[in-house]
Amino acid sequence: MSDVYYKIYLFNEMLTVVCMQWFDEVDYDQDKFFTDEYGYALEFETEEEAERWLNENIKPEMIDPDHRKAKLNREDYFK
């Protein structure tokens, strides 16, 4: 893994992706990182991986709009 990694963080009642390096850890409330079933904070090599995980596993209304992917619903476009 490179020096830069991405984690999912609770900010303003929504989950967002934060770009980090080891020295950034002290700047964050560790209890606000999203964890796996064993209590370890999820960590991703790329922002795209973190966003993909968010959008596949979390309710859209709980994702920061900057990281939320729009889902096309064909029915929304028909009269």
N, C-alpha and C positions, 0 to 999 in steps of 0.2 A: 504494500500500500504506500502511496506517496505521502509527503508531509502534510498535504491538505486532505481533509475529509469532510463529510457532511453528516449532520445529525438532525433529527426531528425534534423541535422544541415548542413548548407551549408558550405562546406570547399573545397577550390581549384576548384570551379565551379561545384562540385558534391555534392549530398546528402549522408550523412554518419550517422551512429548511434553513439551517445555519451552516455557513462555511467556517471551518475551524482548522486550527493547528494546535498542537499539544499545549502551548502556552495560553491559549484562549480559554481553556477549561475553567480556570479560576474566576473568570468574568461571568459565568453563568450559574444559575441556581440548578444544581445537579438533579434536584427532584422534579424539574420541569422537562427533562429529556424523556422522550418516549422510549420505553423499554420493551425487551422481549419477555417471554414468560419466566425467565430466570432472573430478571431484574437488571440485565445489562442494557445500556443505552444502544439503540440501533445506530449503526454507523455504515456509511456508504462511500464508495470511492468517487462517485460523481454526483453532481446536483440532479442530473437526469434520472439516475437510479433512485435517489431519495424521493423525487417528485412522482415517479412511477409507482413506488411503494405506497405513498400517500394516497394517490388517486385510485389504486386498486383495493385499498384496505380501509380507508377512512371515509365517513360520510362527507359528501361535498360541502355541506354547510359548516363543517368543523375545520376546513382547510383554508388557510390564508389565500385570498383571491389571487395573489401573485404566483401561487403554485398550483392552483386549481385548474384542471383541464376541462374545457367545455365538452360536453357529450352531445353529439348531434342526435336529435330526436326528429325524424322525418315528419311525424305528425304535427309538429309545431309549425310547419311551413305550408300545409294544405288548408284550403278554405273549407 
